[in-house]
Amino acid sequence: MPTWLQCEECKEKFYTARSKYLIKDNEVCQHCEGNLYQIAPYVDSILEQRMKVKLKLSSEKSVYCKIGETGEKIVDLILEEKNEIQLPSVISADKDIEIKFRRKASPEGRYYFKTKIVEYYNQEKTLFKVKKPETISRFQERKFRRISMETEVEYQLIEDNLDKNKKRADKLKKGRTVDLSLNGVLIVTDKNFREEVKENQKVFLRFKEGDYQLSLTGKIARVAEIKEKEHNKPGLGIEFINLDEEKRELLSELQYKKMVTG
C-alpha cells in the first residue's frame, strides 16, 4: 500500500508507492534534509466513531476516551467510565494534548497526533472537544526490531516455588540494558550467571528511560558474553512474557522514539 511522509522541519508532504514496511528510519526530506515520518493525510477515514483512544494530558496523566462526532474543525472525545484518574472540574481551553490509538481495520497500525483542547465538560458524561488535526502521524513499527538503548535496569531471577510478594520484596540486582525490542531485552551485569540460571527461568525486571517506567516479566532466552571496551561482561538475553496491551504499547512508543531521536 502507498505511503505518505512528512518532514519534521519544513512540514512538506511526500507520497511514495513503497509499502510502509520498506520505509527506512533515516530517510530525509529532499528539500531541507529534515527527518521524514509517516502520516495519514485523510483524517476522516482514520478517525472512526466509537474507536478507543488514549488522551495524554501530561507526562503523568492519561485517560482513555472514545471518539464521538467528528466535524469539520472539531473532534468529540467521550471519557470512558472505567478511568480511575480524577479529572479537575476545569481544564483550560487551548491546552496542548496528544492522542494515540491503534486501528485494527485497514489501514491498520498505531497512530498519534498533537492537538489542543477547545472545550471541556465534566458533568454526567465527561466530554473533550479538541481541534481536528490536518494530518495524523503513524508509528513506524518493525516486528521485534532491536534498537540500542543503555539505561540502568533492576532485575531478579524468580524461583517457581517463591510467592509473588516475596519475589518483589527481595533485593533487586542492578545491571544495564544493551538493546531492546518488542520481544525482549539484552542486559549486561557484573555477575556470571552460567552456573546459576536455568533455561526458561523467569526473571522480573524494571527500568526507566525518560518518561517511560516499565516493570516486566520475562524468561531467560540465553546467557551471553557482551563485548566491552576493556573486557567482556556476562549478559542475559531476556524474552518478555505475559505482556498486556498497555505495556506493549509503551514498549513500542519507547522503541520508536529511540529510533527517531537516538
Backbone as numpy.savetxt, mean C-alpha at the origin, in Angstrom:
# Nx Ny Nz CAx CAy CAz Cx Cy Cz
-4.34 -4.25 -23.12 -5.19 -3.06 -23.12 -4.30 -1.81 -23.12
-4.62 -0.77 -23.94 -3.83 0.46 -23.99 -3.77 1.15 -22.63
-2.76 2.00 -22.45 -2.51 2.62 -21.15 -2.29 4.12 -21.30
-2.84 4.89 -20.36 -2.59 6.33 -20.29 -1.58 6.61 -19.19
-0.67 7.56 -19.46 0.35 7.97 -18.49 0.29 9.49 -18.34
0.74 9.97 -17.17 0.81 11.41 -16.94 2.14 11.75 -16.28
2.69 12.89 -16.63 3.96 13.34 -16.06 3.73 14.01 -14.71
4.56 13.67 -13.72 4.46 14.27 -12.39 4.80 15.76 -12.42
5.65 16.18 -13.36 6.14 17.56 -13.37 5.25 18.48 -14.21
5.15 18.22 -15.50 4.41 19.13 -16.39 2.95 18.75 -16.57
2.53 17.57 -16.04 1.14 17.09 -16.09 0.68 16.73 -17.51
1.62 16.64 -18.45 1.28 16.22 -19.81 0.80 14.77 -19.79
-0.23 14.46 -20.60 -0.78 13.10 -20.67 -0.27 12.42 -21.94
0.00 11.11 -21.82 0.50 10.32 -22.94 -0.33 9.04 -23.08
-0.49 8.61 -24.30 -1.23 7.38 -24.58 -0.27 6.38 -25.22
-0.31 5.13 -24.76 0.52 4.08 -25.35 -0.32 2.83 -25.57
-0.01 2.12 -26.64 -0.75 0.90 -26.95 -0.25 -0.29 -26.14
0.81 -0.08 -25.35 1.36 -1.18 -24.56 0.47 -1.50 -23.36
0.48 -2.76 -22.96 -0.24 -3.20 -21.76 0.37 -2.55 -20.53
-0.46 -2.37 -19.49 0.03 -1.80 -18.22 1.15 -2.63 -17.62
1.19 -3.95 -17.93 2.21 -4.83 -17.36 3.57 -4.65 -18.04
3.59 -3.94 -19.19 4.85 -3.73 -19.90 5.41 -2.33 -19.66
4.72 -1.53 -18.84 5.19 -0.18 -18.54 6.31 -0.26 -17.51
7.46 0.37 -17.82 8.60 0.36 -16.90 8.40 1.42 -15.82
9.00 1.16 -14.64 8.84 2.08 -13.51 9.63 3.36 -13.67
10.66 3.35 -14.55 11.52 4.52 -14.68 11.29 5.28 -15.98
10.12 5.13 -16.61 9.85 5.85 -17.84 9.67 7.33 -17.54
10.15 8.19 -18.47 10.14 9.63 -18.23 9.41 10.35 -19.36
8.99 11.56 -19.05 8.27 12.42 -19.99 9.20 12.84 -21.13
8.68 12.82 -22.37 9.50 13.19 -23.51 9.69 14.70 -23.62
8.92 15.47 -22.83 9.04 16.93 -22.87 9.96 17.47 -21.79
9.77 16.99 -20.52 10.55 17.57 -19.42 11.35 16.53 -18.64
11.24 15.25 -19.02 11.95 14.14 -18.37 11.49 13.90 -16.93
10.28 14.36 -16.60 9.70 14.03 -15.30 9.23 12.58 -15.28
9.02 12.02 -14.08 8.55 10.64 -13.96 7.12 10.51 -14.47
6.83 9.38 -15.13 5.49 9.10 -15.62 4.79 8.10 -14.70
3.49 8.26 -14.50 2.72 7.29 -13.73 1.41 7.02 -14.48
0.82 5.84 -14.23 -0.39 5.45 -14.94 -1.60 6.21 -14.40
-2.51 6.57 -15.31 -3.74 7.25 -14.92 -4.93 6.62 -15.64
-6.11 6.91 -15.12 -7.37 6.55 -15.78 -8.08 7.86 -16.12
-8.07 8.29 -17.39 -8.61 9.61 -17.73 -10.14 9.66 -17.73
-10.80 8.52 -17.85 -12.25 8.50 -17.95 -12.83 8.24 -16.56
-12.96 9.30 -15.77 -13.31 9.19 -14.36 -14.66 8.53 -14.15
-15.66 8.92 -14.94 -17.02 8.39 -14.75 -17.08 6.87 -14.94
-16.22 6.34 -15.79 -16.24 4.89 -16.02 -15.50 4.12 -14.92
-14.73 4.83 -14.09 -13.96 4.18 -13.02 -14.70 4.24 -11.69
-15.35 5.37 -11.41 -16.04 5.55 -10.13 -17.46 4.98 -10.22
-17.64 3.78 -9.70 -18.95 3.13 -9.74 -19.72 3.40 -8.46
-21.02 3.60 -8.59 -21.87 3.83 -7.42 -21.85 2.60 -6.52
-21.80 2.84 -5.20 -21.76 1.82 -4.14 -20.41 1.10 -4.05
-19.42 1.53 -4.81 -18.09 0.93 -4.70 -17.41 1.40 -3.41
-16.74 0.49 -2.71 -16.08 0.81 -1.45 -14.76 1.52 -1.71
-14.51 2.61 -0.97 -13.27 3.36 -1.10 -12.72 3.66 0.29
-11.43 3.94 0.34 -10.78 4.33 1.59 -10.45 5.82 1.52
-11.00 6.60 2.45 -10.79 8.04 2.47 -9.74 8.36 3.53
-8.62 8.90 3.12 -7.52 9.21 4.03 -7.58 10.68 4.41
-7.98 10.95 5.67 -8.10 12.32 6.15 -6.77 12.88 6.61
-5.90 12.00 7.14 -4.58 12.40 7.61 -3.70 11.15 7.63
-2.44 11.32 8.02 -1.53 10.17 8.07 -1.96 9.14 9.11
-2.80 9.56 10.08 -3.21 8.66 11.16 -4.70 8.31 11.12
-5.47 8.94 10.24 -6.92 8.73 10.28 -7.46 8.46 8.88
-8.06 7.27 8.70 -8.70 6.89 7.45 -10.05 6.25 7.77
-11.01 6.41 6.87 -12.33 5.80 7.03 -12.76 5.17 5.71
-13.66 4.18 5.80 -14.19 3.53 4.60 -15.55 4.12 4.26
-15.74 4.39 2.98 -16.99 4.95 2.49 -17.45 4.18 1.26
-18.68 4.48 0.83 -19.18 3.98 -0.45 -19.53 5.16 -1.33
-19.28 5.01 -2.62 -19.57 6.10 -3.56 -21.07 6.23 -3.74
-21.56 7.48 -3.61 -22.96 7.75 -3.85 -23.13 8.31 -5.25
-23.78 9.44 -5.35 -23.99 10.05 -6.67 -22.70 10.73 -7.14
-22.48 10.63 -8.44 -21.33 11.30 -9.07 -21.87 12.32 -10.07
-21.64 13.60 -9.76 -22.13 14.66 -10.64 -21.05 15.16 -11.56
-21.31 16.31 -12.15 -20.35 16.89 -13.09 -19.09 17.37 -12.38
-19.26 17.89 -11.16 -18.11 18.44 -10.43 -17.92 17.85 -9.04
-18.93 17.10 -8.53 -18.92 16.62 -7.15 -19.13 15.10 -7.10
-18.44 14.45 -6.15 -18.65 13.02 -5.87 -19.11 12.89 -4.42
-20.21 12.18 -4.20 -20.70 11.94 -2.84 -20.09 10.66 -2.28
-19.59 10.73 -1.04 -19.04 9.57 -0.35 -19.83 9.37 0.95
-20.44 8.19 1.11 -21.27 7.90 2.28 -20.47 7.02 3.24
-20.31 7.49 4.48 -19.52 6.76 5.48 -20.17 5.42 5.80
-19.35 4.34 5.82 -19.86 3.03 6.21 -20.07 2.99 7.72
-21.12 2.32 8.15 -21.48 2.31 9.57 -20.46 1.59 10.44
-19.71 0.63 9.87 -18.81 -0.18 10.69 -17.50 0.52 11.05
-17.27 1.74 10.55 -16.07 2.48 10.94 -16.07 2.76 12.44
-14.93 2.52 13.08 -14.82 2.71 14.52 -14.22 4.07 14.89
-13.75 4.81 13.90 -13.11 6.09 14.18 -14.17 7.15 14.44
-13.97 7.93 15.49 -14.88 9.01 15.84 -14.52 10.24 15.01
-15.48 10.68 14.18 -15.23 11.84 13.34 -15.72 13.11 14.04
-15.07 14.23 13.78 -15.53 15.50 14.39 -16.86 15.94 13.79
-17.57 16.79 14.52 -18.85 17.30 14.02 -18.65 18.26 12.86
-17.44 18.85 12.78 -17.15 19.80 11.70 -15.80 19.46 11.09
-15.77 19.40 9.76 -14.51 19.28 9.01 -14.50 20.43 8.02
-13.45 21.20 8.03 -13.41 22.41 7.20 -13.44 22.07 5.72
-14.17 22.89 4.98 -14.19 22.75 3.53 -12.79 23.06 2.98
-12.51 22.53 1.83 -11.22 22.73 1.15 -10.10 21.92 1.78
-10.43 20.96 2.65 -9.41 20.10 3.25 -8.89 19.11 2.22
-7.56 18.96 2.14 -6.95 17.99 1.21 -7.13 16.57 1.73
-7.56 15.68 0.86 -7.73 14.27 1.22 -7.23 13.39 0.09
-7.12 12.09 0.38 -6.73 11.11 -0.64 -7.73 9.97 -0.62
-8.13 9.51 -1.80 -9.09 8.41 -1.94 -8.38 7.24 -2.63
-8.54 6.03 -2.05 -7.94 4.82 -2.62 -9.00 3.75 -2.74
-8.89 2.93 -3.77 -9.87 1.86 -3.94 -9.34 0.81 -4.92
-9.99 -0.34 -4.90 -9.65 -1.43 -5.82 -10.87 -1.76 -6.68
-10.65 -1.85 -7.97 -11.69 -2.26 -8.91 -11.50 -3.73 -9.25
-12.56 -4.51 -9.11 -12.50 -5.92 -9.49 -12.98 -6.13 -10.91
-13.85 -5.20 -11.37 -14.34 -5.27 -12.76 -13.35 -4.54 -13.67
-13.38 -4.82 -14.94 -12.49 -4.18 -15.91 -12.81 -2.68 -16.02
-11.78 -1.82 -16.04 -10.35 -2.12 -15.92 -9.97 -2.35 -14.46
-9.65 -3.59 -14.13 -9.35 -3.95 -12.74 -8.01 -3.35 -12.31
-7.84 -3.23 -10.99 -6.59 -2.69 -10.46 -6.84 -1.83 -9.24
-5.77 -1.26 -8.70 -5.84 -0.39 -7.54 -5.59 1.04 -7.98
-6.46 1.95 -7.53 -6.44 3.33 -7.98 -6.42 4.29 -6.79
-6.06 5.55 -7.07 -6.11 6.58 -6.04 -6.19 7.96 -6.70
-6.71 8.92 -5.97 -6.66 10.30 -6.43 -6.69 11.23 -5.23
-6.13 12.42 -5.40 -6.13 13.44 -4.36 -7.16 14.51 -4.72
-7.88 14.97 -3.71 -8.94 15.93 -3.96 -9.18 16.78 -2.72
-10.27 17.51 -2.69 -10.61 18.37 -1.56 -12.05 18.14 -1.13
-12.31 18.27 0.17 -13.68 18.22 0.67 -14.38 19.54 0.34
-15.56 19.42 -0.25 -16.37 20.61 -0.56 -17.39 20.86 0.55
-18.08 19.78 0.98 -19.05 19.88 2.08 -18.98 18.59 2.91
-19.36 18.71 4.19 -19.33 17.57 5.10 -20.55 17.62 6.01
-21.31 16.50 6.05 -22.50 16.41 6.89 -22.34 15.23 7.84
-22.48 15.46 9.12 -22.37 14.40 10.11 -23.67 14.34 10.92
-24.69 13.72 10.30 -25.99 13.62 10.93 -26.40 12.15 11.01
-27.61 11.80 10.55 -28.01 10.38 10.59 -27.06 9.53 9.75
-26.73 10.05 8.57 -25.72 9.42 7.73 -24.62 10.44 7.47
-23.39 10.00 7.63 -22.27 10.90 7.40 -21.97 10.95 5.91
-21.91 12.15 5.37 -21.73 12.33 3.93 -20.60 13.32 3.66
-19.67 12.90 2.79 -18.63 13.80 2.30 -18.96 14.15 0.85
-18.95 15.43 0.53 -19.03 15.86 -0.86 -17.63 16.33 -1.24
-17.02 15.66 -2.22 -15.64 15.98 -2.59 -15.58 16.42 -4.06
-14.54 17.16 -4.35 -14.34 17.65 -5.71 -14.01 16.47 -6.64
-14.70 16.39 -7.74 -14.47 15.31 -8.70 -13.12 15.51 -9.39
-12.27 14.48 -9.42 -10.94 14.65 -10.03 -11.02 14.65 -11.57
-10.03 15.26 -12.18 -9.95 15.25 -13.65 -9.42 13.90 -14.14
-8.51 13.32 -13.38 -7.97 12.00 -13.71 -7.80 11.20 -12.42
-7.65 9.90 -12.56 -7.41 9.01 -11.42 -6.12 8.24 -11.69
-5.25 8.18 -10.69 -3.96 7.49 -10.85 -4.11 6.01 -10.52
-3.26 5.23 -11.12 -3.31 3.78 -10.93 -2.00 3.29 -10.34
-2.08 2.46 -9.29 -0.88 1.83 -8.74 -0.35 0.84 -9.77
0.95 0.93 -10.04 1.56 0.00 -10.99 2.01 -1.24 -10.23
1.20 -2.27 -10.29 1.46 -3.48 -9.52 2.23 -4.51 -10.35
3.13 -5.18 -9.72 3.85 -6.31 -10.30 3.74 -7.44 -9.32
3.27 -8.58 -9.71 3.05 -9.67 -8.78 4.38 -10.14 -8.18
4.50 -9.98 -6.87 5.63 -10.46 -6.09 6.96 -9.82 -6.51
6.92 -8.64 -7.12 8.17 -7.97 -7.47 8.89 -7.54 -6.20
10.21 -7.73 -6.16 10.98 -7.35 -4.98 11.60 -5.97 -5.18
11.59 -5.19 -4.11 12.24 -3.88 -4.13 13.22 -3.80 -2.97
14.28 -3.05 -3.14 15.24 -2.86 -2.05 14.63 -1.96 -0.99
14.76 -2.36 0.26 14.25 -1.55 1.37 15.01 -1.91 2.63
15.73 -0.93 3.18 16.48 -1.15 4.41 15.83 -0.39 5.55
15.32 -1.12 6.52 14.73 -0.50 7.71 14.82 -1.50 8.86
14.79 -1.00 10.09 14.89 -1.90 11.25 13.64 -2.76 11.36
13.83 -4.03 11.70 12.72 -4.95 11.87 12.88 -5.69 13.20
11.77 -5.91 13.89 11.75 -6.73 15.10 11.05 -8.04 14.74
11.58 -9.16 15.23 11.02 -10.45 14.83 11.18 -11.46 15.96
10.42 -12.54 15.84 10.53 -13.63 16.81 10.09 -14.94 16.17
10.89 -15.95 16.33 10.51 -17.28 15.88 9.39 -17.80 16.77
8.40 -18.44 16.18 7.23 -18.90 16.91 7.24 -20.42 17.02
7.16 -20.91 18.24 7.02 -22.34 18.47 5.53 -22.69 18.48
5.18 -23.80 17.86 3.77 -24.18 17.74 3.07 -24.39 19.08
3.85 -24.77 20.10 3.21 -25.08 21.38 3.09 -23.86 22.30
3.50 -22.68 21.80 3.38 -21.47 22.62 2.06 -20.77 22.37
1.50 -20.24 23.42 0.25 -19.48 23.28 0.52 -18.13 22.62
-0.46 -17.64 21.88 -0.27 -16.44 21.05 0.19 -15.25 21.86
-0.39 -15.07 23.07 0.00 -13.93 23.89 1.45 -14.02 24.33
1.90 -15.25 24.61 3.28 -15.44 25.05 4.25 -15.13 23.91
3.84 -15.47 22.69 4.69 -15.19 21.53 5.01 -13.70 21.46
3.97 -12.88 21.66 4.16 -11.45 21.55 4.85 -10.86 22.78
4.68 -11.50 23.93 5.23 -10.97 25.17 6.73 -11.19 25.27
7.24 -12.26 24.67 8.68 -12.52 24.73 9.45 -11.40 24.04
10.69 -11.24 24.43 11.51 -10.18 23.87 11.77 -10.42 22.39
11.52 -9.40 21.58 11.73 -9.51 20.14 13.19 -9.25 19.80
13.71 -9.99 18.83 15.07 -9.77 18.33 15.02 -8.70 17.25
16.18 -8.07 17.00 16.23 -7.00 16.01 17.08 -7.40 14.82
16.66 -6.93 13.66 17.40 -7.16 12.43 17.16 -6.01 11.47
17.42 -6.26 10.19 17.26 -5.21 9.19 16.73 -5.83 7.91
15.73 -5.18 7.30 15.21 -5.71 6.03 16.20 -5.41 4.90
16.20 -6.29 3.91 17.05 -6.11 2.73 16.18 -5.80 1.52
15.13 -6.60 1.32 14.19 -6.33 0.24 12.80 -6.81 0.64
11.80 -6.37 -0.14 10.41 -6.61 0.21 9.60 -6.87 -1.05
8.63 -7.78 -0.96 7.66 -8.00 -2.03 6.30 -8.22 -1.39
5.26 -8.38 -2.21 3.93 -8.67 -1.68 3.88 -10.08 -1.12
4.88 -10.88 -1.43 4.90 -12.28 -1.01 5.76 -12.51 0.23
6.74 -11.64 0.46 7.63 -11.88 1.60 8.71 -10.83 1.75
9.65 -11.09 2.66 10.70 -10.14 2.97 11.98 -10.90 3.28
13.12 -10.30 2.95 14.42 -10.85 3.32 15.02 -9.96 4.39
15.41 -10.56 5.54 15.99 -9.76 6.61 17.39 -10.29 6.93
18.26 -9.39 7.38 19.61 -9.75 7.79 19.69 -9.60 9.30
20.42 -10.52 9.94 20.50 -10.53 11.40 21.96 -10.68 11.83
22.19 -10.59 13.12 23.53 -10.83 13.67 23.64 -12.24 14.24
22.58 -13.02 14.11 22.55 -14.35 14.71 22.48 -15.42 13.63
23.28 -16.47 13.79 23.25 -17.58 12.84 22.13 -18.55 13.22
21.17 -18.74 12.33 19.99 -19.54 12.63 20.05 -20.96 12.08
21.14 -21.34 11.45 21.14 -22.62 10.74 20.82 -23.80 11.63
21.22 -23.74 12.89 20.95 -24.85 13.80 19.63 -24.68 14.55
19.02 -23.51 14.43 17.85 -23.20 15.25 16.53 -23.29 14.51
16.50 -22.84 13.25 15.22 -22.78 12.54 14.87 -24.10 11.87
13.57 -24.30 11.71 13.07 -25.47 11.01 12.36 -25.00 9.75
12.28 -25.88 8.77 11.60 -25.55 7.53 10.14 -25.20 7.83
9.68 -24.10 7.25 8.30 -23.62 7.40 7.97 -23.16 8.82
9.01 -22.95 9.65 8.74 -22.45 11.00 8.14 -21.05 10.92
7.14 -20.78 11.75 6.48 -19.49 11.73 7.32 -18.43 12.43
7.14 -17.19 12.00 7.87 -16.08 12.59 6.95 -14.86 12.62
7.00 -14.13 13.73 6.27 -12.87 13.85 7.25 -11.74 13.62
6.86 -10.73 12.85 7.76 -9.60 12.62 6.96 -8.31 12.51
7.63 -7.21 12.82 7.01 -5.89 12.65 8.09 -4.88 12.29
7.70 -3.92 11.48 8.64 -2.88 11.07 7.87 -1.62 10.71
8.59 -0.51 10.68 8.01 0.78 10.32 8.86 1.42 9.25
8.20 1.94 8.22 8.89 2.65 7.14 8.05 3.87 6.78
8.54 5.05 7.13 7.76 6.26 6.89 6.46 6.24 7.70
5.33 6.44 7.00 4.02 6.43 7.66 3.46 5.02 7.83
4.17 4.01 7.32 3.65 2.65 7.32 4.22 1.85 8.49
3.34 1.26 9.28 3.74 0.41 10.39 2.99 -0.92 10.24
3.75 -2.02 10.13 3.14 -3.31 9.83 3.57 -4.37 10.83
2.61 -5.18 11.27 2.86 -6.37 12.08 2.36 -7.56 11.28
3.26 -8.51 10.99 2.95 -9.59 10.06 3.39 -10.94 10.60
2.79 -11.99 10.06 3.20 -13.34 10.37 3.66 -14.01 9.09
4.74 -14.78 9.19 5.25 -15.47 8.01 5.82 -16.82 8.39
6.43 -17.46 7.41 7.12 -18.72 7.66 8.48 -18.67 6.98
9.44 -19.39 7.57 10.81 -19.40 7.04 10.82 -20.14 5.72
11.19 -19.43 4.65 11.30 -20.06 3.34 12.74 -20.51 3.08
13.71 -19.76 3.62 15.12 -20.14 3.43 15.99 -19.40 4.43
17.15 -19.97 4.71 18.21 -19.32 5.49 19.32 -19.00 4.51
19.76 -17.74 4.48 20.71 -17.32 3.45 21.90 -16.59 4.05
22.95 -16.48 3.26 24.10 -15.66 3.60 23.99 -14.37 2.82
23.92 -13.24 3.51 23.77 -11.94 2.87 25.14 -11.28 2.74
25.50 -10.90 1.53 26.79 -10.27 1.31 26.79 -8.84 1.82
27.68 -8.55 2.76 27.86 -7.20 3.28 29.24 -6.71 2.83
29.53 -5.42 3.08 30.80 -4.86 2.62 32.00 -5.57 3.25
31.96 -5.77 4.57 33.10 -6.34 5.26 33.05 -7.86 5.31
31.87 -8.42 5.61 31.74 -9.88 5.68 30.28 -10.25 5.52
30.04 -11.53 5.26 28.67 -12.01 5.09 27.95 -12.08 6.44
26.63 -11.89 6.38 25.81 -12.01 7.58 24.67 -12.99 7.31
24.19 -13.66 8.37 23.07 -14.59 8.17 21.78 -13.83 7.89
20.95 -14.42 7.04 19.68 -13.78 6.70 18.54 -14.79 6.67
17.34 -14.30 6.77 16.15 -15.14 6.73 15.24 -14.67 5.60
14.87 -15.58 4.72 13.87 -15.31 3.71 12.52 -15.73 4.27
11.60 -14.79 4.44 10.32 -15.05 5.10 9.18 -14.87 4.11
8.33 -15.87 4.02 7.13 -15.80 3.17 5.94 -15.43 4.04
5.21 -14.37 3.64 4.06 -13.93 4.44 2.93 -14.96 4.37
2.22 -15.11 5.49 1.05 -15.98 5.53 -0.11 -15.24 6.19
-1.32 -15.65 5.88 -2.54 -15.10 6.49 -2.64 -13.58 6.33
-2.26 -13.08 5.14 -2.38 -11.64 4.89 -3.83 -11.29 4.62
-4.38 -10.32 5.36 -5.73 -9.87 5.04 -5.63 -8.76 3.99
-6.79 -8.33 3.49 -6.82 -7.36 2.40 -6.18 -6.04 2.79
-6.40 -5.60 4.03 -5.86 -4.32 4.47 -4.33 -4.33 4.50
-3.75 -5.43 5.02 -2.28 -5.50 5.09 -1.68 -5.66 3.70
-2.34 -6.42 2.83 -1.86 -6.56 1.45 -1.88 -5.20 0.74
-2.92 -4.42 1.03 -3.03 -3.09 0.43 -1.91 -2.17 0.92
-1.62 -2.22 2.22 -0.55 -1.39 2.78 0.80 -1.78 2.20
1.05 -3.10 2.07 2.29 -3.57 1.48 2.43 -3.10 0.04
1.34 -3.16 -0.70 1.35 -2.75 -2.10 1.62 -1.25 -2.23
1.00 -0.45 -1.36 1.23 1.00 -1.36 2.69 1.32 -1.03
3.20 0.66 0.01 4.58 0.89 0.43 5.54 0.51 -0.69
5.30 -0.63 -1.32 6.17 -1.08 -2.40 6.16 -0.09 -3.56
4.96 0.38 -3.92 4.85 1.33 -5.02 5.58 2.64 -4.71
5.40 3.17 -3.50 6.04 4.43 -3.14 7.56 4.30 -3.13
8.05 3.12 -2.68 9.50 2.92 -2.69 10.05 2.83 -4.11
9.25 2.25 -5.02 9.69 2.17 -6.42 9.74 3.55 -7.05
8.78 4.43 -6.66 8.70 5.76 -7.27 9.73 6.70 -6.65
9.84 6.68 -5.31 10.70 7.65 -4.63 12.09 7.12 -4.30
12.24 5.77 -4.29 13.52 5.18 -3.97 13.81 5.13 -2.49
